[in-house]
């Protein structure tokens, strides 16, 4: 019984750890996106390419 319970806790811990890491990476990418928008790089060639790439799914 104890062995099975320990396996379940380990599975839940690693699942939550991966979800937390994914959320932190998403937050980082959102901040980078806001930084690029704020810096006004949309007039440069790289900024226009980035905007076209980001808006292609809409």
C-alpha positions in Angstrom: 0.0 0.0 0.0 2.7 2.5 0.9 4.7 1.8 -2.2 1.8 2.5 -4.5 0.9 5.7 -2.6 4.5 6.9 -2.9 4.4 6.3 -6.6 1.2 8.4 -6.9 2.7 11.3 -5.0 5.8 11.2 -7.1 3.7 11.2 -10.3 1.6 14.2 -9.0 4.8 16.1 -7.9 6.5 15.7 -11.3 3.3 16.6 -13.2 2.8 19.8 -11.1 6.5 20.6 -11.5 6.2 20.4 -15.3 3.0 22.5 -15.3 4.7 25.2 -13.2 7.7 25.2 -15.5 5.5 25.6 -18.5 3.6 28.5 -16.9 6.9 30.3 -16.1 8.1 29.9 -19.7 4.8 31.2 -21.0 5.1 34.2 -18.7 8.7 34.8 -19.9 7.6 34.8 -23.5 4.7 37.1 -22.8 7.1 39.6 -21.2 9.4 39.4 -24.2 6.5 40.0 -26.5 5.4 43.1 -24.5 9.0 44.3 -24.5 9.3 44.0 -28.3 6.0 45.9 -28.7 7.1 48.6 -26.3 10.5 49.2 -27.9 8.9 50.1 -31.3 10.8 47.6 -33.3 7.8 47.3 -35.6 9.4 49.7 -38.1 12.5 47.6 -38.6 12.6 44.6 -40.9 13.0 42.2 -38.1 10.0 43.8 -36.3 7.8 43.5 -39.3 8.8 39.8 -39.8 8.1 39.1 -36.1 4.7 40.7 -36.3 3.8 38.8 -39.5 4.9 35.5 -37.8 2.9 36.3 -34.6 -0.2 37.3 -36.5 -0.2 34.4 -39.0 -2.6 32.3 -36.9 -5.3 34.9 -36.6 
